[in-house]
Amino acid sequence: MRLCFVFCVFCLMVPMSHSQLPGLHGERELPGPPGAPGSPGILGRPGPAGEHGFPGISGLPGPPGPRGATGLPGSRGIPGERGPAGPPGPVVVCGRDLLGSVRQDLERQMKITAKLDLAIGFDFVRKVDQKYFVSNKERGSFLKAVEFCTQQGLELALPQSEEENLMLLQLIGEADKRAWININSRKGEGNFQSDMKNRPLTFTKWGERQPDQTIKDTGCSMLTEDGTWRVIQDCSLDTYIICQL
């Protein structure tokens, strides 16, 4: 009985010892297809901030906004420095300044009336501003023209503006549009740039190459048919006489 038990145990141990020995390696097969993607993993922590990039191009300006409400008035500024004193005003003594003004107006009106009284005594009259050109359409030498106007209390005509020059031209006859004008006839006394009382001319209308520099001593000035002035050496020509007042 005991022998049978030992035999049985031996029989059981032999297969177990053979089963623990490694077997032969098998042949390696081809890799299988990739598996399906797994489910997404857990979101990791945010990484550190990157460096600042370059600034972008500025955009177009937007439309202007609505006008704001008017602000409150500002505080009053500091007064400026006092200016210098002005000139003294007129002193009124019992209405004396009023009488003086009236007297000046009367004198002015009397002068105008006197001019009109003189002007109406001539055959032809032309007015430019406050000046009158008068003439009887007589002719004569330059000396006769000066003497005639002086005897009337007047002066020989002398235009002092373009308008006066044209008006004087209209007063001359159609046949011979020339008239003596009040310019000093002595070359040595102003070189034909002053009137008979040596007052400098404020307006001139000299023609080409005038005044004539070849005249050495005496030359008489006239208004010609084209409206320009000219100095001639022959002062005895019969030319229109026109005075002014």
Secondary structure, DSSP 8 states (H G I E B T S, - for coil): -HHHHHHHHHHHHHHHHHHTS-----------------------------------------------------------------------STTHHHHHHHHHHHHHHHHHHHHHHHHTTSSEEEEETTEEEEE---EE-HHHHHHHHHHTT-EE----SHHHHHHHHHHS-SS---EE----SBTTTTTT-B-TT--B-S---B-TT-S-TT--SB-EEEE-TTS-EEEES-TTS-EE--EE-
